[in-house]
Amino acid sequence: MKKIYTLALVSLLFPAFSCKNPEKAEIKQEIAQEKTQAKEIQPDMEKLLTPNMLTEKAPSSFKVRFKTTKGDMLLEIYRDWSPTGADRFYNLVKNGFFKDIAFFRVLKGFVAQFGISGDPKISAVWRTSQIPDDPVKTSNTKGTITFATGGPNTRTTQLFINYGNNSRLDSMGFSPIGKVVEGMDIVENLYGDYGEGYPNGNGPNQSKIQMEGNDYLKMNYPKLDYILSASLE
């Protein structure tokens, strides 16, 4: 917004020099606005409720901006790190999955986990839409983003961002798909005082999130942070 404001201010102070044609000035301002504002992706409910429709191949690399309740973070994804995982993430982002998604498991020094839909109808269809594992080509170092699993070949929509050097996860099959390139300070500031989730701690119960969605989280864990929206850059 700063760049747009500056352009507008210059045109007001120096109208004769900014552009002789008012229509051209408006077009230039619109172009500047488009460049400085990433378009939020709205959920495509038809596709989100039909996982087998989301099979597009991801670019070799792409960036995703998460707007969160703590601020923006920018992720860069590399398909050669984890092709199947990158494809799944790309399709989820492109079709609006990451809207009002909670960071429901934030363990400082370990991971910030997210990726269960706040809409139980969406959770129900993705819970069994699993993808095969990718070989681990990159270590789970600080800032890398990786799909969570419940065992071999069980990746669905849940991911985590590593808070530190979690290279011990490499031998367990956790294959990073990319990393945080801007806003790691935002990640580190996510609310984490609820601790580990049920049944090992007092944090959210993943089964209840899937069955009851954000209603369950808002009522019982009101301080959690959320991904408000996502955009491709």
Secondary structure, DSSP 8 states (H G I E B T S, - for coil): -HHHHHHHHHHHH-HHHH-S-HHHHHHHHHHHHHHHS-------HHHHT-GGG------SEEEEEEEETTEEEEEEEETTT-HHHHHHHHHHHHTT--SSEEEEEEETTTEEEE---SSHHHHHHHTT--B------S---TTEEEE--SSTT-B-S-EEEESS--GGGGGGT--EEEEEEE-HHHHHTS--TT-SBTTTSSB--HHHHHHHTHHHHHHH-TT--EEEEEEE-
